[in-house]
């Protein structure tokens, strides 16, 4: 029987913890409180493990990484400091083969990371050349820019679905991926911490801003919706939904500080 309660925080990155400059300085007060309280923070993103390793190191995290929209789980090796990577979805090679075959056969108009150089991705995304290289190091997903009609996209998605490949909208790109999603990432992270602290009743807080975060937010005990700069927001269904007052890291910070005030009253660390 659980003897204490603790928050497990699981967060998206782009436009959630990170601002448009890929910076999270405005979230530092809340990040510092998480460290002070000893509460785990799990990054759950469409980014690659290579990208997330650098951020995790910068933040001083030693938690699992859920990468490529749930397609990968990276478990930290405490003795070596690196990660053991598990592919949860389809290998990217299979996704590319299916998508590119359909493009050749049906004439669908799209381009993806596999079509672009590091320089081209940098120009399209605002990433640096180094960041683009890390972002293209994918193992289980393929982000694409759809340049065709919506009826054609729906047809393309249906044809991919027959092959077990999903097409999911992200912040900047559509993501082609296997069955696992960010909600599966929450389940894996929760299992990881339950094994290490079986006497703890974990309450999951998930934070996100985009459609591809919806499943993750709905798998949490508390869903924190980060609004876009224009005020638009997603509408997940969760036991409790908190709407942040500001976009990106500023809203992330305010929402987490509010919830941590509750944690100090009701949770043990």
Secondary structure, DSSP 8 states (H G I E B T S, - for coil): ---EEEEEEEE-TBTTTB-TTS--GGGHHHHHHHHHHT--EEEE-SS-HHHHHHHHHHHT--S-EEEGGGTEEEEE-TTTSSEEEEE-S--HHHHHHHHHHHHHHH---EEEGGGS-HHHHHHHH---HHHHHHHT--SSEEEEEE-S-HHHHHHHHHHHHHTT-EEEE-SSSEEEE-S--HHHHHHHHHHHHHHH-TTEEEEEEEEE-SGGGHHHHHTSSEEEE---TTS-------SEEEE-SSSHHHHHHHHHHHHHHHHHHH---
